[in-house]
């Protein structure tokens, strides 16, 4: 049977193009699917504006923890989850708060059957989670959004890598920092460029193959 990988994230997982709001065809889950090959099924669950655990005042479905149970029950059985959230948390909290949010999500994933109240195993072959550290905002973000919270709190993302990797270590899951592979577009300063989607998709595919002890398909 194919290994089923759930990609749970925000607009960068959905593939939002900076400036247009349209969906990118070559988003990183698509790149990842192509590289992993026929033995894998990549399931996309990206929602623009999604946070780790924080409530949007008008859109409660953007809370990643509240939406996680739906995703797990809809896509089970699963072999792994790629968790790529945190960028939108800067609208609600600091880096420590986002790391706490990520920890709650990871805790739910490693105890998925109880969290989702699932009678059948969500991860029948054992839990595998790959936590992705969010990309840094473009340096011009304060010029594009002068005085806005998204710009004022953007420096908090610089602290994510250390905090997120610590969460991964605590729960014994895998971690990948996106920043060696990504950059955000100067158009809106928060969404990844097309080239970044390709590089990140390649890096995530390689990491997943390592997690499953498989070789890269040629």
C-alpha positions in Angstrom: 0.0 0.0 0.0 1.0 3.6 -0.6 2.4 5.6 2.3 0.0 8.4 3.1 1.5 11.8 4.0 -0.7 14.6 5.3 0.7 18.2 4.7 -1.0 20.3 7.4 -0.2 24.0 7.1 -1.2 27.5 6.1 -1.1 29.6 2.9 2.4 28.4 2.0 1.2 24.9 2.1 -1.9 25.9 0.1 0.4 27.6 -2.4 -0.7 31.2 -2.3 1.1 33.4 -4.8 2.3 36.8 -3.4 0.3 39.7 -4.8 -2.4 37.8 -6.5 -3.8 35.4 -3.9 -4.1 32.7 -6.5 -2.9 29.1 -6.0 0.5 28.1 -7.2 0.6 25.0 -9.4 4.2 24.2 -8.3 3.6 24.4 -4.6 5.9 22.4 -2.3 3.5 19.5 -1.7 3.1 19.0 -5.4 6.9 19.0 -5.8 7.2 16.6 -2.9 4.6 14.2 -4.4 6.5 14.1 -7.8 9.8 13.3 -6.1 8.5 10.7 -3.7 7.1 8.6 -6.5 4.2 6.2 -6.8 4.8 4.5 -3.4 3.6 7.7 -1.7 0.3 9.6 -1.5 0.6 13.3 -0.5 -2.5 14.8 1.0 -2.8 18.5 1.1 -4.5 20.4 3.9 -3.4 24.0 3.7 -5.5 27.0 4.8 -4.5 30.6 4.4 -4.3 32.4 7.8 -4.2 29.2 9.8 -2.4 29.5 13.2 -1.1 26.8 15.6 -3.7 27.3 18.4 -4.9 30.9 18.1 -8.4 32.1 17.3 -9.2 34.6 14.6 -12.0 36.8 15.8 -14.2 36.1 12.8 -12.8 32.8 11.4 -12.6 30.1 14.1 -11.6 27.5 11.5 -8.2 29.1 11.3 -7.2 27.6 14.6 -4.9 24.7 13.6 -5.5 22.7 16.8 -9.3 22.9 16.4 -9.0 21.9 12.8 -6.6 19.0 13.3 -9.1 16.5 14.5 -11.2 17.0 11.3 -8.0 16.6 9.1 -6.9 13.4 10.9 -10.4 11.8 10.7 -10.8 12.8 7.1 -7.4 11.5 5.9 -6.8 8.5 8.1 -5.1 6.1 7.9 -1.8 8.0 7.8 1.8 7.2 7.8 3.2 10.7 8.5 2.2 14.3 8.9 4.3 17.3 7.7 3.4 20.1 10.1 4.2 23.6 8.7 2.6 26.3 10.8 3.6 29.3 12.9 4.0 32.2 10.5 0.5 33.6 11.2 1.1 33.3 15.0 2.9 36.7 14.9 -0.5 38.3 14.7 -1.4 36.9 18.1 1.7 36.0 20.2 5.5 36.0 20.4 7.9 33.1 19.5 7.5 31.4 22.9 3.7 31.4 22.4 4.0 30.0 18.9 6.4 27.2 20.2 3.8 26.4 22.8 1.2 26.2 20.1 3.4 23.9 18.0 4.0 21.7 21.0 0.2 21.3 21.6 -0.2 20.2 17.9 2.6 17.7 18.1 1.3 16.4 21.4 -2.1 15.8 19.7 -0.4 14.1 16.8 1.6 11.6 18.9 -1.6 10.7 20.7 -3.8 11.0 17.7 -6.2 8.2 18.5 -7.2 9.7 21.8 -7.1 13.3 20.5 -9.4 12.5 17.5 -11.5 9.9 19.4 -10.8 7.4 16.6 -11.9 3.8 16.9 -9.4 2.8 14.2 -5.7 3.8 14.4 -4.9 7.1 12.8 -1.3 5.9 12.3 -1.6 2.1 12.1 2.1 1.7 11.4 3.4 4.2 14.0 3.4 7.9 14.3 5.9 9.9 12.1 5.8 13.7 12.3 8.0 16.2 10.4 7.9 19.6 11.9 8.9 22.5 9.6 10.3 25.7 10.9 8.6 28.7 9.1 10.5 31.0 6.7 11.6 34.4 7.8 9.7 37.4 6.4 11.3 39.5 3.7 13.4 42.3 5.1 11.2 45.0 3.6 8.1 43.9 5.5 8.1 47.0 7.7 8.0 49.1 4.5 5.1 47.1 3.0 3.1 47.1 6.3 4.3 50.1 8.2 3.2 50.0 11.8 1.2 46.8 11.4 1.4 44.0 13.9 2.6 41.5 11.2 5.6 43.7 10.6 6.3 44.7 14.2 6.3 41.1 15.4 8.1 39.7 12.3 11.5 39.5 14.1 10.0 36.9 16.5 10.2 34.4 13.6 14.0 34.6 13.9 13.6 32.7 17.3 11.4 30.0 15.9 14.2 27.7 14.6 15.7 27.1 18.0 12.4 26.8 19.8 10.7 24.5 17.2 13.7 22.2 17.1 13.6 22.0 20.9 9.9 20.9 20.6 10.9 18.3 18.1 13.6 17.0 20.3 11.2 16.8 23.3 8.7 14.7 21.5 11.1 12.6 19.5 10.0 13.8 16.1 11.8 15.0 13.0 12.5 18.7 12.3 13.5 20.7 9.2 14.2 24.4 9.2 12.8 25.9 6.0 15.1 28.9 5.9 18.1 27.3 4.1 15.7 26.6 1.2 13.3 29.5 1.2 12.8 33.3 0.9 9.7 35.3 0.9 8.6 37.4 -2.0 9.3 41.2 -1.9 5.8 41.7 -3.3 4.1 40.9 0.1 7.0 39.9 2.2 5.3 36.9 3.7 4.6 34.3 1.0 7.4 32.1 -0.5 8.7 32.6 -4.0 8.1 29.9 -6.6 11.8 28.9 -6.5 11.4 28.4 -2.7 8.5 26.0 -3.2 10.7 23.9 -5.4 13.7 23.9 -3.1 11.6 23.2 0.0 9.6 20.5 -1.7 12.8 18.8 -2.6 14.2 19.1 0.9 11.0 17.7 2.5 10.9 14.8 0.1 14.5 13.9 0.9 13.7 14.2 4.7 10.6 12.0 4.4 12.5 9.3 2.5 15.1 9.3 5.2 12.4 9.0 7.8 11.1 5.9 5.9 14.6 4.6 5.2 14.1 4.7 1.5 16.3 5.9 -1.4 15.5 8.8 -3.6 13.7 7.9 -6.8 15.7 8.7 -9.9 
